[in-house]
Amino acid sequence: MKPLIVHEGAEAELWESVAHYEAEAPGLGLDFLAEAERAFGRIQTAPDRWQRANHGTRRVLLQRFPYTIYYRDMADALWIVAIAPQRRRPMYWRPRLKDGP
């Protein structure tokens, strides 16, 4: 199983979203975190299973929350590029692809 590398922007998005949902209702932020971690596990288990997206990425939709995880399947790791709210401007995370893991 390939290790996950999380872009610093994606990690910031994760924790900002956890804080946002926790402020909405106690425990909801932890539910978001658990859902994201389950998605990470699904990505690691079957990285080729998920729908192809733009610029060599794939995407996984979270089941309970309106977020999409964009990632690249690299030779030796899975690179999480963004944990993007579905209502946010599309492709805002594209410049991150230049950073590379």
SULFENGI-V705132 format. One record per helix or strand of 3 or more residues. SS is the DSSP state (h for helix, s for strand). FROM is the first residue (numbers start at 1). TO is the last residue. If there is no record, write none. Layout:
SS:FROM:TO
SS:FROM:TO
This chain:
s:3:6
h:8:24
h:28:45
s:58:61
s:67:73
s:77:85
h:94:98
